[in-house]
C-alpha cells in the first residue's frame, strides 16, 4: 500500500465518521435525545482526531480536540447540547469535512479555512469554559473494584506487535505510541526483541519489534484500541482493562508472538504478580474457564467484520459477468442445432450458474438508498432556516437498494426538487395558518421497488402548481401556442422545459429557470422518467422512476430493416401485428387502439436505415409519461438479457440511442432511448401540424 492509498482511506473513513456525527446532531436538534447518540458522536470525533494525529495533520487534530472536549462535557452531563451548541457543532463538522478533503490535509493553505478554524476554536473554548472534566463513572467503578479478588493489574496493559509489513505500508509504530500519550500516562514501555533476526538476515523494511505497555488512563477501551486502527491488518493487539483476572494473562501468553517465557518475564519486570508463575516456562496453571476466555477474545481481539473493495474492481467484475452472459448466449445458440442431450444438460446448468453469478455480481453494486436520503436532512434544515420556514422532513423506504452508480448520479436531481419544494411549494408559517394548514410544512421522500425498477416520490403539502399561471408563462415564452390543447398532466410537465420559471423574483435558491430541465435531462440520461402530479393549494408529488442498474437490463429485441434494437422492458406495454398502411415517403402515422389514437413511428425510415423494407411488419407499443406510442418494426424477437456497452464519444449526440449490446450471434444491437425517441416523435408530429397549417392557408 502506498501513501496515497493510506490518505484516501483516511479521507473516506473520516468523512463517514463526520457524516454520522452530523446525522446524530440533526436527531438531537429534532428532540430525539439519546445518551448513546452523544457517546457515538464523541467516538466519531475522537477517532478522526486520533487518525489525524497519527498522520501529523495538526490543524485537524487541534479542531477535533476542541469538539471532543465539548462533547465529553455533554456526555458527562457537565453541559447541555442546546440549539445554539448544536448549530455550532454542525458548522464545525462542515469545516472538518472541508479540511479533511483538502489536497494538503492539516496545512490550512486557504486563508478562509484558517479564519474559519480560528472562529470555531474560539467559539468552542467559549462553550467549554473552565469546566473541570468529570471523572467517568465507569472509571470510579473500576477504582472501587481494584481490590477485587483475582485481579492482577491496576492500570491498562497493552501487548502490541506491529505486522512485519508495517514499514512497507508507510506506517511508523513510533507515531502510534507517541499519540497514545494523549490518552493518559505511559508508566512503563518494554521492548520485545526475541524476533530480531541475525545480522546477515536483517531487512531494514521489516518490522521485528513488539511492545508491552502499562498505561494509566481514564479512557474507554474502544478509544484506546482506536489508536491502532490503521495497524489492524497483520498486527497482534491485546488491550487488557484494569482489574482483570489473571486467567486473561494466561490466555494471552499462549497467543503472543514472543512466546510465554518472555511474556511472563516482561510482566514481572512491569510489577505484575501472577499466581502460579515463578519461572514462566514451568507454569502449570490451569486453563482459563471457557466463558472467561470467550469474553476476553470478544473484547480484546480486533477483527474487521467488513472489507473495503475499490469500486473499480466491482465494476470490472460486472463487466466480466457481462462478457460471460454474451458468451453463454452464443454457446446456447450453437447447441440448439446439436441433438446431444448431455451437452444440452450441461448448457442448462451453465446457464443457471451464469444467472446466479449475475445476481451476485449485481448485488455487490447495490446499496441502500437511505444513506443518500439521510444526507438531505441537512439540506432541508439549512434551506428551511434560510427561508424562515418550519418544515418536518420524513424519510421512508431507506432500506430500498439501488445500483451505486445510479445513486451517484441521482443526487443532484433530487436536491433540485427538494429546493424547489421548499422555496416555491411550502408556504411560510403565517400564510399556512391563514389557509387552515398546520404551521409546520411537511416534506417527504420515499423509495420503493416497482417491477424491474425503483420508484422515488418527493411530496409536499404546499401551494401546488398553478395551472393557469404555468400555461400563461409558457405562452409568453413561446413554448406552446395560445390555442394549443393540453391535458393537466402536460401543463404540469411544462415546468421541465428549459428556461421555464414562474418565480416573480430571482433568489439565491431559484428563479432563473435553471434546474427542473436539468432534473429531466439527468434522469432521462439514466433511462428513467419523472412526472409531477399536483393539486393547487394542497401540494405536489414528483415521481421518479429509475432502472435498478445501468449495466445489465432485461429488454425486448426487435429488427428493423437489417438492424437490431433492444427496448428496455420497463417501457414495453404490448405487441401487435401492423394494420398501418404508410406511403413510401411517410415516416409516421397513427391507428385506433381501443378507442384511442396511437401515434406510430416507422423506426427504420425515421433512422434512415439501409436494407430491405419489404415484408410483414409489427408494432411494439411503448408507454412514456402516461401516454402510449408505437414503433413499426419488421420482427419481434422476444425478451433478452442485454449487457449495455456505452456509445463512443462520436455517437453520443444521437438522441434516440443510449448504448449498444452484443447479441449471442455476435451482431450488434442498439439500445433504444425511449424518452429521446418520444421527444423526437413529438417534434416530428408538431412539424407536420405546422406544415398542414401552412398548406391550409
Secondary structure in CASP SS format (residue, H / E / C, confidence):
PFRMAT SS
TARGET T0000
AUTHOR 0000-0000-0000
METHOD secondary structure of the structure
MODEL  1
X C 1.00
X C 1.00
X H 1.00
X H 1.00
X H 1.00
X H 1.00
X H 1.00
X H 1.00
X H 1.00
X H 1.00
X H 1.00
X H 1.00
X H 1.00
X H 1.00
X H 1.00
X H 1.00
X H 1.00
X H 1.00
X H 1.00
X H 1.00
X H 1.00
X H 1.00
X H 1.00
X H 1.00
X H 1.00
X H 1.00
X H 1.00
X H 1.00
X H 1.00
X C 1.00
X C 1.00
X C 1.00
X C 1.00
X C 1.00
X H 1.00
X H 1.00
X H 1.00
X H 1.00
X H 1.00
X H 1.00
X H 1.00
X H 1.00
X H 1.00
X H 1.00
X H 1.00
X H 1.00
X H 1.00
X H 1.00
X H 1.00
X H 1.00
X H 1.00
X H 1.00
X H 1.00
X H 1.00
X H 1.00
X C 1.00
X C 1.00
X H 1.00
X H 1.00
X H 1.00
X H 1.00
X H 1.00
X H 1.00
X H 1.00
X H 1.00
X H 1.00
X H 1.00
X H 1.00
X H 1.00
X H 1.00
X H 1.00
X H 1.00
X H 1.00
X H 1.00
X H 1.00
X C 1.00
X C 1.00
X C 1.00
X C 1.00
X C 1.00
X C 1.00
X C 1.00
X H 1.00
X H 1.00
X H 1.00
X H 1.00
X H 1.00
X H 1.00
X H 1.00
X H 1.00
X H 1.00
X H 1.00
X H 1.00
X H 1.00
X H 1.00
X H 1.00
X H 1.00
X H 1.00
X H 1.00
X H 1.00
X C 1.00
X C 1.00
X C 1.00
X C 1.00
X C 1.00
X C 1.00
X C 1.00
X C 1.00
X C 1.00
X C 1.00
X H 1.00
X H 1.00
X H 1.00
X H 1.00
X H 1.00
X H 1.00
X H 1.00
X H 1.00
X H 1.00
X H 1.00
X H 1.00
X H 1.00
X H 1.00
X H 1.00
X H 1.00
X H 1.00
X H 1.00
X H 1.00
X C 1.00
X C 1.00
X C 1.00
X C 1.00
X C 1.00
X C 1.00
X C 1.00
X C 1.00
X H 1.00
X H 1.00
X H 1.00
X H 1.00
X H 1.00
X H 1.00
X H 1.00
X H 1.00
X C 1.00
X C 1.00
X C 1.00
X C 1.00
X C 1.00
X C 1.00
X E 1.00
X C 1.00
X C 1.00
X C 1.00
X C 1.00
X E 1.00
X E 1.00
X E 1.00
X E 1.00
X E 1.00
X E 1.00
X C 1.00
X C 1.00
X C 1.00
X C 1.00
X C 1.00
X C 1.00
X C 1.00
X C 1.00
X C 1.00
X C 1.00
X C 1.00
X H 1.00
X H 1.00
X H 1.00
X H 1.00
X H 1.00
X H 1.00
X H 1.00
X H 1.00
X H 1.00
X H 1.00
X H 1.00
X C 1.00
X E 1.00
X E 1.00
X E 1.00
X E 1.00
X E 1.00
X E 1.00
X E 1.00
X E 1.00
X C 1.00
X C 1.00
X C 1.00
X C 1.00
X C 1.00
X C 1.00
X H 1.00
X H 1.00
X H 1.00
X C 1.00
X C 1.00
X C 1.00
X C 1.00
X C 1.00
X C 1.00
X C 1.00
X C 1.00
X E 1.00
X E 1.00
X E 1.00
X E 1.00
X E 1.00
X E 1.00
X E 1.00
X C 1.00
X C 1.00
X C 1.00
X C 1.00
X H 1.00
X H 1.00
X H 1.00
X H 1.00
X H 1.00
X H 1.00
X C 1.00
X C 1.00
X H 1.00
X H 1.00
X H 1.00
X C 1.00
X C 1.00
X C 1.00
X C 1.00
X E 1.00
X E 1.00
X E 1.00
X E 1.00
X E 1.00
X C 1.00
X C 1.00
X C 1.00
X C 1.00
X E 1.00
X H 1.00
X H 1.00
X H 1.00
X H 1.00
X H 1.00
X H 1.00
X H 1.00
X H 1.00
X H 1.00
X H 1.00
X C 1.00
X C 1.00
X C 1.00
X C 1.00
X H 1.00
X H 1.00
X H 1.00
X H 1.00
X H 1.00
X H 1.00
X H 1.00
X H 1.00
X H 1.00
X H 1.00
X C 1.00
X C 1.00
X C 1.00
X C 1.00
X C 1.00
X C 1.00
X C 1.00
X C 1.00
X C 1.00
X C 1.00
X H 1.00
X H 1.00
X H 1.00
X C 1.00
X C 1.00
X C 1.00
X C 1.00
X C 1.00
X C 1.00
X C 1.00
X H 1.00
X H 1.00
X H 1.00
X H 1.00
X H 1.00
X H 1.00
X H 1.00
X H 1.00
X H 1.00
X H 1.00
X H 1.00
X C 1.00
X C 1.00
X C 1.00
X C 1.00
X C 1.00
X C 1.00
X C 1.00
X C 1.00
X C 1.00
X C 1.00
X H 1.00
X H 1.00
X H 1.00
X H 1.00
X H 1.00
X H 1.00
X H 1.00
X H 1.00
X H 1.00
X H 1.00
X H 1.00
X H 1.00
X H 1.00
X H 1.00
X H 1.00
X H 1.00
X H 1.00
X H 1.00
X H 1.00
X H 1.00
X H 1.00
X H 1.00
X H 1.00
X H 1.00
X H 1.00
X H 1.00
X C 1.00
X C 1.00
X C 1.00
X C 1.00
X H 1.00
X H 1.00
X H 1.00
X H 1.00
X H 1.00
X H 1.00
X H 1.00
X H 1.00
X H 1.00
X H 1.00
X H 1.00
X H 1.00
X H 1.00
X H 1.00
X H 1.00
X H 1.00
X H 1.00
X H 1.00
X H 1.00
X H 1.00
X H 1.00
X H 1.00
X H 1.00
X H 1.00
X C 1.00
X E 1.00
X E 1.00
X E 1.00
X C 1.00
X H 1.00
X H 1.00
X H 1.00
X H 1.00
X H 1.00
X H 1.00
X H 1.00
X H 1.00
X H 1.00
X H 1.00
X H 1.00
X H 1.00
X H 1.00
X H 1.00
X H 1.00
X H 1.00
X H 1.00
X H 1.00
X C 1.00
X C 1.00
X C 1.00
X E 1.00
X E 1.00
X E 1.00
X E 1.00
X E 1.00
X E 1.00
X C 1.00
X C 1.00
X C 1.00
X C 1.00
X E 1.00
X E 1.00
X E 1.00
X H 1.00
X H 1.00
X H 1.00
X H 1.00
X H 1.00
X H 1.00
X H 1.00
X H 1.00
X H 1.00
X H 1.00
X H 1.00
X H 1.00
X H 1.00
X H 1.00
X H 1.00
X H 1.00
X H 1.00
X H 1.00
X H 1.00
X H 1.00
X H 1.00
X H 1.00
X C 1.00
X C 1.00
X C 1.00
X H 1.00
X H 1.00
X H 1.00
X H 1.00
X H 1.00
X H 1.00
X C 1.00
X C 1.00
X C 1.00
X C 1.00
X C 1.00
X C 1.00
X E 1.00
X E 1.00
X E 1.00
X E 1.00
X E 1.00
X E 1.00
X E 1.00
X E 1.00
X E 1.00
X E 1.00
X C 1.00
X C 1.00
X E 1.00
X E 1.00
X E 1.00
X E 1.00
X E 1.00
X E 1.00
X E 1.00
X E 1.00
X C 1.00
X C 1.00
X C 1.00
X C 1.00
X C 1.00
X C 1.00
X H 1.00
X H 1.00
X H 1.00
X H 1.00
X H 1.00
X H 1.00
X H 1.00
X H 1.00
X H 1.00
X H 1.00
X C 1.00
X C 1.00
X C 1.00
X C 1.00
X C 1.00
X C 1.00
X C 1.00
X C 1.00
X C 1.00
X C 1.00
X C 1.00
X H 1.00
X H 1.00
X H 1.00
X H 1.00
X H 1.00
X H 1.00
X H 1.00
X H 1.00
X H 1.00
X C 1.00
X C 1.00
X C 1.00
X C 1.00
X C 1.00
X C 1.00
X C 1.00
X C 1.00
X C 1.00
X C 1.00
X C 1.00
X C 1.00
X C 1.00
X C 1.00
X C 1.00
X C 1.00
X C 1.00
X C 1.00
X C 1.00
X H 1.00
X H 1.00
X H 1.00
X H 1.00
X H 1.00
X H 1.00
X H 1.00
X H 1.00
X H 1.00
X C 1.00
X C 1.00
X C 1.00
X C 1.00
X E 1.00
X E 1.00
X E 1.00
X E 1.00
X E 1.00
X E 1.00
X E 1.00
X C 1.00
X C 1.00
X C 1.00
X E 1.00
X E 1.00
X E 1.00
X E 1.00
X E 1.00
X E 1.00
X E 1.00
X E 1.00
X E 1.00
X C 1.00
X C 1.00
X C 1.00
X C 1.00
X E 1.00
X E 1.00
X E 1.00
X E 1.00
X E 1.00
X E 1.00
X E 1.00
X E 1.00
X E 1.00
X C 1.00
X C 1.00
X E 1.00
X E 1.00
X E 1.00
X E 1.00
X E 1.00
X E 1.00
X C 1.00
X C 1.00
X C 1.00
X E 1.00
X E 1.00
X E 1.00
X E 1.00
X E 1.00
X E 1.00
X C 1.00
X C 1.00
X C 1.00
X C 1.00
X C 1.00
X C 1.00
X C 1.00
X C 1.00
X C 1.00
X C 1.00
X E 1.00
X E 1.00
X E 1.00
X E 1.00
X E 1.00
X E 1.00
X C 1.00
X C 1.00
X E 1.00
X E 1.00
X E 1.00
X E 1.00
X E 1.00
X E 1.00
X E 1.00
X H 1.00
X H 1.00
X H 1.00
X H 1.00
X H 1.00
X C 1.00
X C 1.00
X C 1.00
X C 1.00
X C 1.00
X C 1.00
X C 1.00
X C 1.00
X C 1.00
X C 1.00
X E 1.00
X E 1.00
X E 1.00
X E 1.00
X E 1.00
X E 1.00
X E 1.00
X C 1.00
X C 1.00
X E 1.00
X E 1.00
X E 1.00
X E 1.00
X E 1.00
X E 1.00
X E 1.00
X C 1.00
X E 1.00
X E 1.00
X E 1.00
X E 1.00
X E 1.00
X E 1.00
X E 1.00
X E 1.00
X E 1.00
X C 1.00
X E 1.00
X C 1.00
X C 1.00
X C 1.00
X H 1.00
X H 1.00
X H 1.00
X C 1.00
X C 1.00
X C 1.00
X C 1.00
X C 1.00
X E 1.00
X E 1.00
X E 1.00
X E 1.00
X E 1.00
X E 1.00
X C 1.00
X C 1.00
X C 1.00
X C 1.00
X C 1.00
X E 1.00
X E 1.00
X E 1.00
X E 1.00
X E 1.00
X C 1.00
X H 1.00
X H 1.00
X H 1.00
X H 1.00
X H 1.00
X H 1.00
X H 1.00
X H 1.00
X H 1.00
X H 1.00
X H 1.00
X H 1.00
X H 1.00
X H 1.00
X H 1.00
X H 1.00
X H 1.00
X H 1.00
X H 1.00
X H 1.00
X H 1.00
X H 1.00
X H 1.00
X C 1.00
END
